[in-house]
Amino acid sequence: MRVAGLADYIKVKNVCYSEMKAELESLIPRLLDGGVEALIFSTNRLAIEALILLRTLGCKVPDDVAFVGLPSIDMSGRLFI
C-alpha cells in the first residue's frame, strides 16, 4: 500500500476476537459516517460478523460500501508490506 501511494488512505485496526462483536459495532458506524468506501477483513469470521452488522445498519454491499473478506490472515498480512 505504501509503494502504491495509498498509505494515507488505509487504516488498519486490530480487533480482539473475544470482543469482536462489540468492537465492530463501535468501529463500523464511525467508519461509515467518516466516508469510508471499502472494508477489508483478514478472516472470514470477521467478515461474516461485519456483514451481519452492515445489514442491521441498513447498509447495502456493494452499493453503499465495497467489501472484501480474505480467507486467511497469512495472506492478508502481505497486503501491507
Buried (B, 14 or more C-beta within 10 A) or exposed (E): EEEEEEEEEEEEEEBEEEEBBEBBEEBBBEBBEEEBEEBBBBBEEBBEBBBEBBEEBEBEEEEEBEBEBBEEEEEBEEEEE
